[in-house]
Amino acid sequence: MREHVTAGRQPWLKAYLDMRDSRYGSYRHRAKPYGTVVRPAGDPEGRGCAEERADALAAYTQALLFSVTGRRQHAEKARQIMDAWSGTPRRHTGANAVVQAGWTGSVWARAAEIVRHTRGGGWPAARVQRFEGMLRTAHLPEVAATDPDFTGSWDLVATDAVIAIAVFLDDHRAFGHALERFRERVPAYFHLEQDGPAPLTVPGSGVATPRRMTAYWPGQATYRDGVAQETCRSFRHVGVSLAATAHIAETAWHQGVDLYGEVKDRLTAALALHARHELGARAPAWLCGGRVERNLGPHLEVALNHLEGRLGASVPAARKPAVRTRPAGTDGLFTAWETLTHAGRPGG
């Protein structure tokens, strides 16, 4: 990333400038920690939810800025934000606590990894341990809880947080749990016709009849290559799931586990189908009754980087919307600056 930005190459330079000039890149950012973050059903903001998401993204942004520029002020700002949140006992409550802890847990862990392990980060060991404690007690219990009938995007977001936190904590048990959940959920979320006439289900699922399956796949009753469990809910939820799936596989890849190889056909099919309709192709009658809600968001870069960058595969339908929306910014939840970090394989 540093080489691309220093050389003024695109799209990385524009991606870096957008990150630097964002609300999350300011030295003036001040953390707003909450002791209890409440995420009730039907209320995306709740109490402290927006503040935690913004602060986690700011810590990650500052950590990336530190990586690119080497300026210790950015590492200091990231530390300040993380120290503010770990300074008092934390917990997540409410009906939707899982997704809030998932969104923020994965981002907190990424920021913490960079600051802790980059030379010059300057994070005292006692503060690192305190932050570890926050992730272990306020996030991991929420995201490690399983429910086979969770909406797929929630479960994948939670699993993304589990694996990211597991690596930061060097928690082998949690890491193994994340791998198991990935291997159960991804095949049940992204359909391939080779699975049979009906989608696969997560072990223990109560979705056991065609009627319940159609309800769980909001109204979708025809299952073809690339259709996702939430295609008929909205492409935004599918985009979140694509990003979470890629994040989990990317984290595992850097730990020597090739989850990508187990699901690349599903990812390729899902990217191709949804990207084609994202670009304006009319949905056929068999797909969501011919009506889809588009908006994949800034969620394609990591998967596309692996499929095309590392494997040399061609996914032109997915490349088009990714290139058209570059540089990808942030969804305000758990995905940020992935054109900078993954377009054109800057991360290897």
Secondary structure, DSSP 8 states (H G I E B T S, - for coil): -HHHHHTT-TTHHHHHHHHHTSGGG-TT------SEEE--TT-SSTBTHHHHHHHHHHHHHHHHHHHHH--HHHHHHHHHHHHHHHSS--EEESTTHHHHHHHHHHHHHHHHHHHHHSTT----HHHHHHHHHHIIIIIHHHHH---TTS-HHHHHHHHHHHHHHHHHHT-HHHHHHHHHHHHHHHHHHB--GGG-SS----TT-S--SHHHHHHHTTT-----TT-BTTTTT-HHHHHHHHHHHHHHHHHHHHTT---HHHHHHHHHHHHHHHHHHHTT----TTTGGG-------S--HHHHIIIIIIS----HHHHHHHHHT-S--B-SSS-B-HHHHHTTSTT-
